[in-house]
């Protein structure tokens, strides 16, 4: 819990902590949530507020609510998120829901609901993404997720194996996790500084089914490791975090990138993804499974058809795994290299593997297509 609270949100004395924020923490994570609340108070939190969500109830709503209801986001949820922001609360999001929780839901209904929620929550999300308040997203092992990742193990063995991977990926298995994280963040900062000095004009990625060129803006900058909130407090938004990232030219992406691991996208498992770009835009896409969900995501708006972020991860990352994780907070690499990720405007990610052509060291790419502004990446 200390990695989440002392590293992730860097909890300050008397500060409010919100677990779940406006959207809620899944009920199946109740035990971990209660432990987190207890530890937050131990570390001096002024108040800890938890909001909940039930995936079973959410599924019923997606299946049976009227189309009008799906397109009418909860004003109360939006207002609650803004209330937490105004209170300068530390936002903790725990993720670990069953990858099959929404299997079989009509992608059109799922996309309709998620798009409406995305639009309604945009003002709050922009404030959070801009670092107005500290926030972090943490993966938590659950029995359903573990069974999906390790179908050949007994339930207990699967859960233990998933926890082992998460503890390793988040450096919790080291003698002093907080000190280890401080050293790791320092290393990411050094990589950012090295890439800023190198000031590459373009990046090229090659791998099985992948040959992708990304041009970088003339005044691009690299970011990584963490961020500083509006009160000058440093925090780490993702546990684990391994990447340093920047933004490509909007119209400067060419070629094809292929996904090599299945991932969860808007409640649907998507596999075998291939995207082809011309002048920065997705002009062709395929998937061996979940193509309809991919189509709905790409068609969300104009921005979702372009890349908004490019990130680099070293090949010795502890997030390395040779099995699909579905949850891309814990990256799933293949073929001896860390996997890269494509992030749609909804915040979901599609994992893919690619090897670089022009970057020093053993790197791979994380590309993201999103509505995110590139302003913070440019001097």
N, C-alpha and C positions, 0 to 999 in steps of 0.2 A: 504494500500500500504506500510505502514511503516514496517509491519511484513515481507513482502517480501524483502524489500530493507535494512532495518536496522538489521533484524534478519537472514533472508534467506541468502542473499549474503554478508551482512555486508558491504555495499557500502562505499568505501573510497574516500576522496576528490580527484577530478580530474580523477577518474577511468572511463573507458569505460564500458557501460552496453550493452549487446546484448540480445534482446528479440526475441526468436525464434532460435537463433544460426544458424547452417548450414541447419537445417530442416525447419524452419519457424513457425511462430505463425498462428493458424487457423484464417481465415478472420472473422468468426463469433465472435471472441474475440476482434475485433477492438476497441470497446468502452473501455473495460478494459485496453487494451494495451496502448491506448492514455493517459488514466489517470495515468498509471504506468510510462510512459515516462515523463509526466509533473512532477510527484512527484520525479522522479529520478533527474531531473535537480534542483528541489527545494532543494534536499539534497546534491547537489554539484557534480553530475556526470559531467565528462568532455565532454562526448559524449554518446548519446544513439542511438543505431542502431537496427532497426527492420527488420527482414526478414519475409515474409509471405508465407503461403501455403493455397490453396483452396481445401477443401475436395471434392468438385464436380469435379474439374479438376483432382485431384488425382484419383478419381474413374474412370473417363473416360480413364485415362492412364492405370490403372490396367486392365480394360476391353478390351481395344482396341490396346494398344501398342504391337509391335512385341515381341516375346520371347527374341530376341536379345537385344531389348531396355530395357526390364525388368531386364536383367542380366548385364546391363551397367550403373552403378551408375553415377550420375553427378559429374564430377571432380571439377566443380566450387563450388558445395556445400561443398565438402571435403576440398578444398583449403580455402574457406571462414571460415570454422570452425577453421582451423589451424591459419588463420590470427587473429581471435579473441583470440585464446590461446596465440599466440606470443605477442599480445597487453596486455595480462593479464586482459582481460575483465571479467566482472561478468556475468555469463550465467543465464538467467531467462527463464524457460520453462513454458508456460501456457497450461494446458490441460483441455478439456471440450467438445470435439467433440461429435456429435451425435453417440451413440453406434451402430446405424443401418446404419451409413454412407457407410459402405462397405459390407452390408448384400447381400448375393447372389454372391459375387465375388468368382471365382474358387479358392479354398484354395491353389492349386498347383501354380497358378500364383502369388497369394499373397505371398506365402512362397518363391518363386523364387526371387521376387523383394526385399523382406525384408532381405533374406540371402545375396544377392549381396550388398545391402546397408550396412549391418552389417559388412561385410568383408572390404569394402572400407573405412568405417568410424572408423574401429577398432583403428588405431593409435591415432586419436583425442579423441575417447571415453576413451581409456586407460589413456591418460593424464588428462582428466577431472575427471575420476573415482578415479585416484590416488591423487586428490586434488591439482593439479598444479595450478588451478584457482578456485575461488569460484563459486558455482553453486547451483541452487535450482529449484525444480519442484513444481508447485502450481496448485491445482484444481480450476477451474472457472466454475460457473453455467452457463448453456446455456439453451434456451427454449427446444431444442430437447432432451438434456440429461434429463432435468427435467420431460418432458412428459414420458420418458421411465421409470424413477424411480417412478413417481407418476401418473400412467395412469388414476386414478379415480378422480383426481383433475382437476379444470379448468387450462388452461395454466398459468394464472397469479398466481394462488394458488400454482401450482406445482413449478414454478420458485422461489417463495418466500420460499417455504418449503425446497428446495434444498440449497438455499443461507443460510437459517437458520442453516441447518446441517453443511455446510462448515464453517460458522462463528464460530459455537460451536466447531467443530473438530479442527479448527486452533486457538482457543482461542481469536479470534477477538472480541467476545462478552463480554470480561472482561473489567473492568474499565481502566486498563493500559496494553494492549496486549504485548508491548515490555518487560515490567517488568515481566509479567506473563511468557513469554517465557524464560527469563533468569532464573527464578526459576525452570521452567520445565526442562531446559537443565541441571541445577544443580542436579535435582533429578535423571535424566537419568545417569549422571556421577556417582552418589552414587550407583546406581544399577550395573553399570559396575564394580565398585570397589568391591562390595559385591560378584558378580559372579566370579571375578578373584580370590578372596580369597577362595571361596568355591571350586573352581577347580573341578567341577563335571567330572566324567569319561564318563558318558553317560546320555542321556535324554530319557524319555519314554512318549509318548503321547497316550492318550486313549479318545475316543469319539465315537459317532454314526458312525459305519463303519470305525473307525480309531484305529489302534494299531500299533504304529511306534516306533522303537528304533533307536536312533542316537548315535553313539560313537563319542567322542570328541578327537582330537589330544592331546598328552601328554603335549605339550607346547602351547595349544590354549589360546587365549585372547578374551575378549569381547570388543565391540566397541558400542558407541551409543551417541545420542544427537547432535553431530556435528563433524566437522573436521577442520583442520588448513591448509590453502593453503601454497604455496611455499614461500610466503612473511610473514608468521607467523600470518595471519589474520584468526580468527575463523569464521566459517559460518555453517549454518544448511541446508543440501542438500535437505531435503524434508519438505514441509509444507502441512499437519501436519507430524510430526514424533513422534512415540510412542515406537519404538522398541529399544532393545539392541540386538546385533547380533554377531555371531561368525561363524566358519566353521566346519562342521562335517568331520570325516574321510572319504576319498573318497570311501573306500570299507566297511565302517562301518554303513550302513543304512539297516535296515531289517523291513519288515512288510508292512502294508497298510495304506494309508492316503486317506480320501474321501473329496471331495469338497462339500460344502453345500450351496453355493451361485453362481449364474451365473456371469461370468465375460467376459470382452472383450479380445479376444486373436487373434492377427493378423487380426483385423477387423471383427472377427467372434465371436458371443456370444456362449460361451461354458458352459455347465451345467452338473451337475451330474458326476463330474470327480472322478475317483478312480484310484490310482496308487499303484502298488505292487513292492516292492524292495527286491532284494537279492544281498548280497555282494555290496551294494551301488548303484546298477544299476536298472533302471526301467525294469522289466521283463514282466509286464502286465499292460495294461491301458484300461479304458473304459470311455465313456461319453454318457449321454442320449441325448445330443445335441452338435453338433460341433466336433464330434470325428475326422473327417478328418483333421481339423485345428490343433487339439491336436497332431495327428500323425505326421503332417508335422513339428511341433515345436520340438517334441521329436527326430525326425530324422534329425534335422538340422546338428548335428555333434556329435562326441563321447562325448564331454563334456556335451551336453544338455540332456544326459541320466543319469546324476548323480546330486546329490545335492551339491550346492556350498556354501549355507548359511543357518544358522538356527538363528531365532530371537525370542525374548520373548516380549510379550505385556501384561500389567496388565489388569485385568477385569474391572477396573474403568476408562478406557480410554475414553475420549470424542469422539473418533471416533466410539464408539458403535452405531450400528443401527440394527434394526430388519427388514430392507428392503434391497433388492439388490441395490448396487450403480454402479456396472459394472466397474467403475473407482476405482482401488484399491489403489490410493493415499489416498482415504478416505475409510478405512477398513470397511467391512460389517460383523459384528458379528452375531451369532445366538446362540440359546440354552443357553443364559445367559453368554456366554464367548466371548471375542474378537475373531475375525476370524484370521486365519493365512493365509499366502500367499505363493505360489510357484512361483518363478521367473525364467522363462526360460532365455537362453542366449541372447534373443532379448531384454530383459528388461520388457516384458509383465509379468503379474502375474495372477495366478489362485488362487482364494480365497478358503480356506477350514477351517473347524473348528475342533479343537482337544483340549482335556484337558490333562494336564501333569500328569505324575506319580511320578516324583522324584524331581522336582524343588520346592523350598520354595515359599510360597505366591500363589496368584491366577493368574497363568500364562497360556498362550497358545503359540503356536509355529508359526513361519514363516519359512518355508523351501524354499530354492531356488536352482534350478538346473541351472547352468550357467558355462560359460567358465572362470569365475572370478578366479584369482589365490588366493589361501588360504594363501599366504605368509604374508599378513598384519595382519592376525589373529593369527599368531604364534610368540612367543618371539624369 
